[in-house]
Amino acid sequence: MKTTRIAGSAAIIAFLLGAAVSCTQSYDTVIIGGGASGTAAGIQSARMGASTLIVEQGPWLGGMLTSAGVCCIDGNYRMRAGIFGEFTDAIAAHYGGYDKLRTGWVSNINFEPHVAESALESLAASESGLTVLKNTSYSGLKHLRRGWSLTIATPDGQSRRIRARVLIDGTELGDVAAELGIPYRKGFDAKSDTHESIALDKALDVVQDITMVAILKDYGADADMTISRPEGYDRDRYANSCDNPLADPSTTDQALWAPEKMLSYGAISGGKYMINWPIHGNDYYVNLIDMSPEEREAAIREATDITLGFVYFIQTELGMKNIGLADDEFPGGSGIALIPYHRESRRIHARVLFTLDDAAKPYEAASPLYRTGIAVGDYPVDHHHHAYLQRHSLPDLHFYPIPSFNVPAGVLLPECMEDIIVAEKSIGVTNLINGGTRLQPVCLQLGQAAGAMAALAARHGIHPSEVGIRELQQSILDAGGYIMPYLDLPKGHEHFQALQRVGATGIMHGEGRSVGWSNETWFHAGEPMTEDAIHLEGLPWKREDLPVITPGMTREEYAVLLDSTLDLFGQRIDFNGNLK
């Protein structure tokens, strides 16, 4: 009788254990944070055959593009790469073409946040291998021998155990990486650490300003949409936001535009305006990175009050009472963004540290990181510190001159932990170059590369750090992305990939230029090919291995010949761009 009871109990226990295991859902890729990077990562991972889950704590996908209301794209207008290009194409189709997106002068691509969210939702929904859970939290994150386990809690009160082969941190502030104890930098780096020419001598724990964006709408000349006077409102804070009777040009070093010009900065369709104004407007200084959730919430309330104060100033002091908070943007129709616009995050200690000098002079850098490029950017190095009271003690980064650039693959991977990829603004970059890598087009591309890396790791049964860089780059090219920031050929051109591959080997170099708001790099495809255009330092080929340059041959023609003659991506390289 006793034996029977034991056997029966053992059977019950075995059944219960089996049931518990059966309740665990397994995915190749799990992304925590459905922001710009996280959404792109999920789409790309699923497209490459990996079972993929996005866990987003808020109600919208898209992060800074949607929930934060930053609905005016910064740069990459001529390099609409991969999922970023698909996203902008969908936006343009909604409004009737790219010309319809030139509504505000801060950007060539302006849109309503809810339209952007719908476009991303559609892209995500088209992938059968992608599951998206919004308004969902996670807990109990644990690194296993291979992969990860965690528990998620959905809005309906259900909890699920999740197993992930590869984890991607797509959060706005790198909170997953921090929870796991991955070391990180924050604020300004010391020159002794990064060796950048204009870095500070000592590190300084100062990050870029945040902004709680508002979307305003013109309700018609006779409307009075004036909000209640916000608590703590001080009109003097906004006096120098534009040219108005309260302004005092002697007390500011920033331009004073006409009120109408200020408002049209972020004009979007539907008679609406994005209020993300850096000139004595609604930028707000606070370092949220290491705050508790409660401290963050209190600081965000303060930032929101600053934005509401600016709206009240526009309505009362500038006489625009007909311009009110949009009632058809964001869930609940408040007109105030769901999350802050974070311009800076934790920055992990990654396998590669990408610096401002690496971007400025890629062919002169200590390591040829450009050979490992996975994303491209062309916007100036743009830092926002006007709300920081001691801003004049910081480096002058008013569009520091660099050419367009690519971001190396190694910035996605922590140097001390496997099976996790870190994206968005928490990658291995310095504070200075973060001013160029933080922008929407770059973060979308970084997310796409992270998703491709995760999918390849799952496909081959390896760690993400073991994924071949050339295989990763080719997957990006096949997805319509850029790995080199060349403007010569559009991505659909028959020779586009050949030029990209040749450039990524370093056999032939491009030429970068700093051109104000839109920096450039050219392969000079149509120019005559010359012997001195060939660079073989650190490469596996000898001059006699290369095809002969014939009279009248262009650089493009020779690049295509190189691509067809040599196995350009057949060599394995490390994260520093050197041969393994």
C-alpha positions, 0 to 999 in steps of 0.5 A: 500500500505504501509503495503504491502511494509513493508511486502514485505521488511520483506520477502526480509530481511528474505530471505536474512538472510536465504540465509546468514545462508545457506552459513555458513558451520558447522563442528564438528571439525575445526583445524587451522594449518595442521602441524604434530598435526593438520593433525593427529587431522583431520584424527582421528576426521574424523575416529570417525565420526566427520565432520572435517575441516583442514585450512592450510595457506601453500601448504603442510600438515605435518608441521615440517615433510614436510614443515620444512624439518625435515625428520629424525624422532626422537625416538619412533622407538619401539613404532610406535603408531597410526597415527604415525605408519601408517605414518611411515609404508607408508614411509617404504612401499614407499622405500621397508621396514624399513631397507631402511630408515636407510640412515643417522645416526641421525635417523632410519627413514629418508625420502624425505619431498615430500614423507612424504607429499604424505603419509599424503595427502593419509591418509587424503584423505582416510577419507570422513568426512575430508575436507582439505583447503590449502593456506587458511587463517582465520579471525574473530574468535569468541567464541559463547555460544557453539562453534565457528564462523570464516571466511576463505579465499581460494586461489580462492578468495572465503570467507566462514563462518564457524561454529565449535563445537570444535576448535583445535589450530594446528599452529606452534607457538600457534597463535590461542590461543594467539589471543584468549587471552589464557595465556601462558609461553615462554622461561625458567620457574622459579623454583618457578613456576614449582618446577623442580629440575634443573629449573632456579631461575628466568624465562628467555625469551630465546627459542630454536634455530630455523632452516631453513632446506635445502635439498641438492642433489648430482648432480654427481662428475663433476657438479658445483652447487655452489650458489651465495655468500650469502649477509653477508656471513662469513665463520668463522661462520661455521669454527667449523662445522666439521674437516676442515683446518679452524676449531679451536678445542680450540674455541668450546666445540662440536665434530668436525666430518669429513665433510663426516660424517657431511653430512651423518648425515641427508642422505636420499634417492635419493642421498639427505641430510637434512641440519639441523646441530646443530654444528656451522651449520644452527641453528639460535637464534631468539625469534619469538613468540611475533613478528608481521608477518612482524618482523617474515618474516624479521627474517626468511629471516635472518635464511635463509641466515644463511642456504644458507651461510652454503650451500656455505661453504660446496660447497666452503670451503669443496670442495663439489661443486657437492652437491647443493640445491635439485630441486625436493623438496618443491613447486618451487624446491628451496631446502629450507624449506617452514617454519622454524623448530620451536623447541619451541612455546608458552606453554599455561596455561593448566589444567595440567602442565607437568614438567621434574620431572613428566617425570623423576619420574612418580610414585613419582610425587605429582599427578599421571599424568601418569594415564591420558597418551595420547601419549608416547615418548622415546627420550632424553630431547634435547634442541638446544641453541648453537646459543644463545650467552649466552648459558653457562648460561643456564641449562645443558640439554645435554640428561638430564636423564629421562625414556620414558614417557607418556604425560597427557591429561590435557596439551591439554586444556586451564584452562580458556576457553572451546571448544578449544584444543591446540596441537603441541608444544603449550601444557601445558608443561614446557620449560625443558620437551618441549625438549622431547615432541616437537619431531615428534612422540609425536606431531603426537600422541598429534594431534591424541588425540586432534582429538579423544577428539574433536570427543568425545565432539561433539558426546556427546554434551559436552565440551572437558574438560568433555570428560571422560579420560578413554573413550579418552584413550580407543579410542587411544588404539582402534586406535593402540596407546599407553597410557603407554610407555611399550616395553614388548608387540607390539601393535598388541599383544592380551594382549597389551591393558590389560597391557596398561590399568593396567599400566594406573590405577597404580595397577601395576607399570612399571620400567623406565630407562634412556638409552642414545638416546633411553629411556625405560619403562618395565612392566616386563611382563614375570617376576613372579608376587608378592604381593608387585607388587600391588599398591592400594593407591588412587584407588577404590579397596581393596586387597580382590577385586583382583584375587588371585596370583597363584604359577608360575603366571607371571606379564603379566598373572596377568595383563590380569586377572585383566583386565578381573576381574575388570572394570579398566576403569569404574572409572572416573578420573580427569586431575590430575589422581585422582578419581572423 
